[in-house]
C-alpha cells in the first residue's frame, strides 16, 4: 500500500512539473466594431480595448478597410509566443527573440513579455504599426508578395 501511495505521489508531482513547462495558449481579445475613440494623449487610453478602438478610429478616418473581426492573441512569455504565435507551426527562436508581435490575416499574436518595460505610448504606436500590417493584408491579400520596405513603410505611415 505504501509503495502505491509513493508511486501515485511521484506521478502527480511528475505531471505537475511537466505541466509547468508546457507553453499555455494565449488569452484572446476580440475587437469587433469598436466605438469611436479619439484620445488626446496615450494617457487617456486605459485598456487594450480602448487602444484598439483608438487605432481603428484613425484607420476609419483615413478611409482604410476595416479588419473585421480582429483578434489579439496575448502570450505572456516567450515560450508561449514561440509555440502558439503563428498558428500551427512553432516560430523560430531567432524570430521570437527579435519580434514583439506577428500579424497575420485578422489576427495579431503579441508577446506581452517583450513589451512589459515599454511605455504605454510606445505600445500604442507599436500596436498601430502592427494593425496597419493587418489592414494591408485585408486590402491586398496576405499571400501577395511585396517588398519589406514597402510593407514597413505603409505600417509606419
trRosetta pair geometry for C-beta under 8 A, 3 or more apart (Angstrom, degrees):
i j d omega theta_ij theta_ji phi_ij phi_ji
1 4 5.6 -55 -154 34 33 115
1 5 6.6 34 150 -19 66 103
2 5 5.7 -52 -151 34 35 112
2 6 6.5 33 152 -16 66 105
3 6 5.7 -54 -148 38 33 111
3 7 6.3 32 154 -18 66 107
4 7 5.7 -53 -145 37 30 111
4 8 6.3 30 155 -19 64 106
5 8 5.8 -54 -147 37 29 111
5 9 6.3 29 154 -17 64 107
6 9 5.7 -55 -145 39 30 111
6 10 6.1 33 155 -21 65 108
7 10 5.6 -53 -144 37 30 113
7 11 6.3 33 155 -21 64 105
8 11 5.7 -53 -148 35 30 113
8 12 6.4 29 154 -17 64 106
9 12 5.8 -55 -147 38 31 110
9 13 6.3 28 156 -15 65 108
10 13 5.9 -57 -146 40 28 109
10 14 6.2 31 154 -22 64 108
11 14 5.7 -55 -146 36 28 113
11 15 6.4 26 156 -17 64 106
12 15 5.8 -55 -147 37 30 109
12 16 6.3 30 154 -19 64 107
13 16 5.6 -53 -145 37 32 112
13 17 6.2 33 156 -20 65 106
14 17 5.8 -55 -147 37 29 111
14 18 6.2 25 156 -14 65 108
15 18 5.8 -55 -143 41 30 108
15 19 6.1 35 156 -26 64 108
16 19 5.7 -54 -146 33 28 115
16 20 6.9 35 154 -28 60 100
17 20 6.0 -51 -160 21 32 113
17 21 7.5 16 151 -8 61 105
18 21 6.1 -67 -161 38 39 104
18 22 6.9 43 148 -33 70 103
19 22 5.7 -48 -151 17 40 115
23 75 7.9 9 179 -157 111 115
23 77 7.4 -135 -130 75 94 102
23 79 4.2 -151 -90 132 114 94
23 80 4.1 175 -173 -88 101 55
23 82 7.1 -134 -94 60 169 84
23 83 4.0 151 72 17 146 147
23 84 6.7 -159 124 -11 119 100
24 76 7.6 10 64 32 111 109
24 80 5.5 -24 59 -108 59 126
25 80 7.2 168 -105 -159 11 108
25 84 5.4 139 -123 -107 63 164
26 73 4.2 96 84 173 142 85
26 74 5.0 165 -174 72 110 41
26 75 4.3 -72 -85 -71 114 66
26 76 7.5 161 -119 -14 76 68
26 80 6.2 130 -66 151 79 121
26 81 7.8 61 -68 -87 122 59
26 84 6.0 -168 -10 99 95 138
26 85 8.0 78 -29 -85 135 63
26 109 7.1 165 0 -142 161 81
26 110 7.9 129 -154 54 151 70
27 73 7.6 154 74 -157 37 50
27 74 4.7 -18 59 58 88 107
28 71 5.6 -20 -163 -166 105 107
28 72 7.2 146 -157 76 52 48
28 73 5.5 -21 -100 -101 75 68
28 74 7.6 -169 -79 16 25 78
29 48 5.7 -12 175 112 176 136
29 49 6.9 -134 -176 -72 126 77
29 52 7.7 177 124 -16 123 150
29 71 7.2 147 74 -158 47 54
29 72 4.5 -14 59 61 101 101
29 74 6.7 51 -9 -19 105 112
30 69 5.8 -10 -165 170 100 129
30 70 7.4 133 -164 78 52 50
30 71 5.6 -24 -104 -102 63 76
31 34 5.8 -28 -168 -43 92 114
31 49 7.2 173 -103 -130 92 65
31 52 4.5 -99 -114 145 148 151
31 53 7.8 -152 -149 -61 112 60
31 56 7.0 -175 158 -44 127 140
31 69 7.0 152 75 -175 50 77
31 70 4.3 -28 67 74 103 103
31 71 7.3 -170 20 -78 77 27
31 72 6.7 53 -16 -11 113 101
32 68 6.3 84 -136 -148 73 85
32 69 4.4 -31 -90 -122 102 100
32 70 7.1 177 -72 28 53 70
33 68 6.9 41 -51 -123 74 122
34 37 7.0 -50 142 2 114 114
34 49 7.1 172 -121 -179 124 77
34 52 6.0 160 -42 110 159 91
34 53 3.7 -140 153 -104 137 81
34 56 5.2 121 46 52 117 145
34 57 7.6 -84 96 -45 109 84
35 53 5.9 2 62 -148 62 131
36 53 7.5 127 -172 173 7 100
36 57 5.1 101 -147 -115 62 116
36 60 7.9 -92 -106 62 89 145
37 50 5.9 -151 175 -156 164 73
37 53 3.9 61 17 123 133 113
37 54 4.8 -76 101 -71 104 65
37 57 5.4 -152 52 -29 57 144
38 54 6.9 126 -102 -130 28 82
38 57 5.8 -134 -68 134 74 151
39 42 7.1 99 112 -95 138 20
39 43 7.9 -177 171 64 130 50
39 44 3.6 178 -149 79 116 124
39 45 5.3 -106 -17 -51 167 81
39 50 7.5 68 -44 162 129 112
39 54 5.6 -35 11 -105 101 136
40 44 6.1 88 40 -16 69 146
41 44 5.6 112 62 -6 67 97
41 121 7.9 -46 175 -95 77 112
42 45 5.6 -51 -164 25 52 114
42 119 7.8 81 112 138 153 98
42 120 5.2 158 151 111 118 96
42 121 3.7 -168 13 -92 166 76
42 124 4.9 -153 -121 6 111 151
43 120 7.2 106 -88 82 46 138
43 121 8.0 -19 -42 -62 64 98
45 50 4.9 176 -150 113 74 114
45 51 5.1 79 -178 -80 134 71
45 54 6.0 -68 -95 -11 122 147
45 120 6.8 177 76 163 105 120
45 124 6.1 119 48 -92 162 130
46 50 5.6 61 45 23 67 153
47 50 4.8 98 53 9 77 98
47 51 6.9 -131 100 -6 43 88
48 51 5.3 -52 -147 35 34 118
48 52 6.4 30 156 -15 67 103
48 72 6.7 -143 170 83 130 156
48 74 7.9 -76 -99 -68 167 133
49 52 6.0 -56 -149 38 29 105
49 53 6.3 32 150 -22 63 106
50 53 5.4 -51 -144 35 35 115
50 54 6.4 37 155 -20 66 102
51 54 6.0 -55 -154 34 29 109
51 55 6.5 24 151 -15 64 108
51 123 7.5 -45 -135 118 152 100
51 124 5.7 -136 -141 -111 106 82
51 127 5.8 45 152 76 123 161
52 55 5.5 -54 -144 40 36 112
52 56 6.0 34 157 -17 69 107
52 70 7.1 -178 -166 96 133 134
52 72 7.0 -132 -75 -28 138 137
52 127 7.2 -97 -82 157 67 134
52 131 7.5 151 -133 -87 77 140
53 56 6.0 -55 -142 41 27 107
53 57 6.2 35 154 -26 62 106
54 57 5.6 -52 -149 31 29 116
54 58 6.7 27 155 -15 62 103
54 124 7.3 -16 84 -154 138 116
55 58 6.0 -55 -154 35 31 108
55 59 6.4 32 149 -19 64 108
55 124 7.7 -166 -63 -168 103 76
55 127 6.1 -106 -64 118 152 101
55 128 4.8 -160 -122 -99 109 77
55 131 5.1 110 157 25 137 165
56 59 5.3 -53 -147 38 35 117
56 60 6.3 38 154 -20 67 102
56 66 7.0 43 -155 -131 104 92
56 70 7.8 -162 -83 17 123 152
56 131 7.6 -117 -69 -173 64 150
57 60 5.8 -54 -150 35 29 110
57 61 6.4 32 151 -21 64 106
58 61 5.5 -52 -147 35 33 115
58 62 6.4 28 155 -15 65 107
58 128 7.2 0 64 -134 143 122
59 62 5.9 -61 -152 39 29 108
59 64 4.6 -77 -173 61 82 120
59 66 7.1 119 117 -101 124 58
59 131 6.9 -102 -60 134 139 124
59 132 7.9 -167 -100 -90 110 67
59 135 6.1 -153 -143 -90 130 145
60 63 7.6 43 179 -72 35 24
60 64 7.3 -92 -76 51 24 74
60 66 6.9 17 -83 -78 89 97
64 135 5.1 12 160 -171 131 138
64 139 7.2 -74 -163 -61 84 131
65 135 6.3 151 66 -159 77 82
65 138 5.0 -148 101 118 123 119
65 139 5.1 161 22 -79 127 84
66 138 7.5 -103 94 149 31 164
67 70 4.6 74 109 -82 102 109
67 106 5.2 168 177 -126 99 80
67 131 7.2 -152 23 -164 140 83
67 134 4.7 15 -93 137 163 115
67 135 5.9 -106 -39 -82 110 58
67 137 7.9 52 -107 68 120 97
67 138 5.0 -144 -93 -46 80 146
68 106 7.4 -58 72 -136 14 133
69 106 6.4 90 83 161 51 138
70 106 5.5 -124 -106 -177 52 86
70 107 7.7 171 -163 -84 55 32
70 108 7.5 18 179 -1 96 101
70 131 7.7 20 -157 -131 149 98
70 134 6.8 83 -129 147 110 157
71 106 6.4 71 14 124 86 85
71 107 4.8 -17 69 -112 100 77
71 108 7.3 -178 94 28 54 64
72 107 7.9 159 -88 -161 26 56
72 108 5.0 -16 -115 66 69 103
72 110 6.0 6 -174 -4 94 125
73 84 7.2 -128 158 128 139 110
73 85 7.4 173 98 -121 127 54
73 107 6.4 19 -11 -173 111 103
73 108 6.9 -173 25 89 73 48
73 109 4.7 -21 69 -109 115 65
73 110 6.6 163 80 20 55 73
74 110 5.5 -22 -107 69 57 106
74 112 5.4 44 -170 -50 92 121
75 80 4.1 -173 -162 107 104 106
75 81 3.9 158 94 -71 149 72
75 84 6.4 168 -93 66 127 108
75 85 6.1 -67 -14 -76 154 93
75 109 6.6 22 -11 -177 118 89
75 110 6.7 175 23 84 77 50
75 111 5.6 -31 72 -108 106 52
75 112 6.2 -170 78 6 45 89
75 113 7.8 -54 111 0 79 94
76 80 6.1 45 45 38 65 148
76 112 5.1 -28 -114 56 44 127
76 113 6.4 79 161 -47 44 91
77 80 5.3 92 58 13 75 101
77 81 7.0 -140 99 -4 37 94
77 111 7.9 -15 150 -159 13 85
77 112 7.8 -34 -47 62 33 89
77 113 4.9 63 -119 -43 44 141
78 81 5.6 -59 -146 41 32 112
78 82 6.1 33 157 -22 68 107
78 96 5.6 97 -167 160 94 118
78 97 7.4 30 -144 -84 134 58
78 111 6.5 35 -100 -153 54 126
78 113 5.8 -80 -40 64 71 146
78 114 7.5 92 -83 -50 86 97
79 82 5.8 -54 -146 35 28 111
79 83 6.2 20 159 -14 64 112
80 83 5.9 -60 -143 41 29 107
80 84 5.9 -22 175 25 67 112
80 85 7.8 105 125 -45 58 89
81 84 7.1 -78 -127 57 17 76
81 85 4.4 36 -177 -57 61 129
81 91 7.0 -36 134 32 75 142
81 96 6.0 137 102 -141 108 101
81 109 6.6 132 -146 154 79 109
81 110 7.9 -84 -113 113 114 25
81 111 4.0 12 -97 -97 160 95
81 113 7.5 -121 -15 28 132 107
81 114 7.9 6 -32 -10 171 115
82 85 6.4 -4 -76 11 11 119
82 90 5.8 24 154 -168 81 89
82 91 4.8 -120 -141 56 57 97
82 93 6.9 12 -125 -96 137 56
82 96 4.4 -12 -85 -94 97 149
83 90 5.8 -26 -116 -115 43 91
83 91 8.0 -70 -24 19 17 84
84 87 7.8 56 -174 -69 53 9
84 109 7.2 -174 114 -137 75 131
85 91 5.1 -15 66 -26 118 133
85 96 7.5 147 28 -106 153 92
85 102 5.2 101 160 24 104 135
85 109 3.9 138 -153 147 72 148
85 111 7.0 -11 -99 -62 139 91
86 89 5.8 -39 95 69 118 75
86 90 7.5 98 42 -175 113 8
86 91 5.1 132 -13 -68 121 89
86 102 5.7 -65 -85 138 78 161
86 104 7.0 100 -143 -29 65 156
86 109 6.8 -102 -63 16 42 159
87 104 7.1 -96 -30 97 117 157
91 95 5.0 -116 173 87 103 123
91 96 5.1 124 106 -62 121 94
91 102 7.1 -140 -94 -57 137 153
92 95 4.5 89 65 6 86 108
92 96 7.0 -156 93 -10 43 87
93 96 5.5 -55 -145 35 34 113
93 97 6.3 30 159 -18 67 107
94 97 6.0 -59 -150 37 28 109
94 98 6.4 -6 163 7 63 117
95 98 6.5 -82 -145 51 24 91
95 99 5.7 -8 173 3 69 124
96 99 6.8 -69 -123 44 18 93
96 111 7.3 132 -160 -88 74 150
99 102 6.5 63 136 -63 144 79
99 111 7.1 114 104 9 73 133
99 114 7.7 54 107 139 39 177
100 110 6.8 -5 149 -149 80 71
100 111 5.6 -137 -162 50 43 98
100 114 4.7 -154 -116 104 73 132
100 115 5.7 72 -150 -56 122 102
100 126 6.3 -18 86 176 157 140
100 130 7.9 -109 90 -63 104 134
101 108 5.7 0 -178 -178 125 96
101 109 6.2 160 -159 84 67 54
101 110 4.6 -16 -104 -104 103 64
101 111 6.6 -146 -73 12 50 77
101 126 7.5 136 5 154 128 106
101 130 4.9 -9 93 -112 145 150
102 108 7.3 157 77 -158 45 51
102 109 4.4 -4 54 55 96 107
103 107 7.4 157 -156 90 49 53
103 108 5.1 -20 -102 -105 71 81
103 109 8.0 -159 -72 24 26 68
103 130 5.0 170 -55 -174 118 84
103 131 7.6 179 -108 -86 136 20
103 133 4.0 133 65 93 155 123
103 134 4.9 -123 -166 -55 123 82
103 137 7.1 -168 138 -11 110 136
104 107 5.4 -18 70 67 80 98
104 108 7.8 153 24 -90 62 37
104 109 7.4 13 16 -3 108 101
104 134 7.9 -15 42 -100 15 85
104 137 7.5 132 -157 -102 28 171
104 142 6.8 65 -161 -146 61 142
105 134 7.2 5 106 -137 23 88
105 137 6.0 -125 -98 137 26 145
105 142 5.5 -43 -75 -56 65 152
106 134 6.5 89 -119 -164 34 118
106 138 7.3 70 -81 -78 81 108
107 134 7.7 175 45 -112 27 124
108 127 7.9 88 150 -145 165 78
108 130 5.4 88 -135 143 131 126
108 131 7.1 -50 -60 -81 146 60
108 134 6.4 -74 -60 -52 99 133
110 115 7.4 -31 178 4 105 136
110 130 7.8 109 -88 122 97 174
111 114 4.3 45 105 8 112 116
111 115 7.3 132 92 -8 68 90
112 115 6.3 -75 -153 45 38 97
112 116 6.7 64 152 -58 71 88
113 116 6.0 -26 -153 -16 34 118
115 118 4.8 -51 -163 24 70 124
115 123 5.4 92 179 -106 129 105
115 126 7.1 -157 -114 74 128 157
118 122 4.6 -114 180 84 110 121
118 123 5.3 131 105 -56 123 87
118 126 7.4 3 156 -5 164 143
119 122 4.8 90 58 9 83 101
119 123 7.1 -147 95 -6 43 86
120 123 5.6 -55 -150 36 34 112
120 124 6.4 39 151 -23 66 103
121 124 5.6 -50 -149 32 33 114
121 125 6.5 32 153 -16 64 104
122 125 5.6 -50 -147 38 36 112
122 126 6.2 38 152 -20 66 107
123 126 5.6 -55 -145 39 32 113
123 127 6.2 33 156 -20 66 105
124 127 5.9 -54 -145 36 27 109
124 128 6.5 29 154 -19 62 105
125 128 5.7 -55 -152 34 30 113
125 129 6.5 34 150 -22 64 104
126 129 5.5 -51 -152 32 34 115
126 130 6.5 28 153 -14 66 104
127 130 5.7 -54 -146 40 34 108
127 131 6.2 38 153 -22 66 105
128 131 5.7 -52 -144 36 31 112
128 132 6.6 39 152 -26 62 101
129 132 5.7 -53 -158 26 30 115
129 133 7.3 33 146 -19 61 96
129 155 4.7 63 -166 161 74 104
129 156 6.5 13 -120 -85 104 46
130 133 5.6 -44 -161 25 42 113
130 134 7.1 39 144 -13 66 100
130 155 7.4 38 -73 -155 21 126
131 134 5.4 -53 -157 37 42 113
131 135 6.3 46 145 -22 70 102
132 135 5.3 -48 -145 35 37 115
132 136 6.3 42 153 -21 65 101
132 154 6.1 -176 158 128 118 81
132 155 4.0 152 88 -127 125 61
132 156 7.9 -136 74 -7 163 22
132 157 7.5 151 -151 65 153 71
133 136 5.7 -51 -150 35 32 113
133 137 6.6 35 150 -19 63 103
133 151 6.7 44 -118 -180 90 101
133 155 5.3 5 -55 -93 78 125
134 137 5.6 -51 -150 35 34 114
134 138 6.4 35 150 -20 65 104
135 138 5.6 -54 -150 36 33 112
135 139 6.2 26 154 -16 67 109
136 139 5.8 -58 -143 41 31 108
136 140 5.9 -19 173 23 68 112
136 146 8.0 -91 164 37 129 160
136 151 6.6 152 119 -135 166 77
136 154 5.5 94 -83 113 133 146
136 155 7.2 -71 -16 -65 135 81
137 140 6.9 -76 -126 57 19 77
137 141 6.9 -43 -167 139 56 12
137 142 4.1 25 -153 -83 110 79
140 144 5.1 -100 145 52 98 147
140 146 7.2 43 122 -45 154 135
141 144 4.4 92 79 -19 103 108
146 150 5.1 -105 166 81 107 126
146 151 5.4 126 99 -54 118 95
147 150 4.6 90 64 6 88 105
147 151 7.1 -158 93 -5 46 86
148 151 5.8 -56 -148 38 33 110
148 152 6.1 23 159 -10 69 111
149 152 5.9 -57 -139 45 31 105
149 153 5.8 37 158 -25 65 110
150 153 5.7 -53 -139 37 26 114
150 154 6.4 28 159 -19 62 104
151 154 6.1 -57 -152 34 26 108
151 155 6.5 22 153 -15 62 110
152 155 5.6 -55 -145 39 34 112
152 156 6.2 34 156 -19 67 106
153 156 5.8 -55 -147 37 29 109
153 157 6.4 34 153 -23 63 104
154 157 5.7 -53 -151 32 32 114
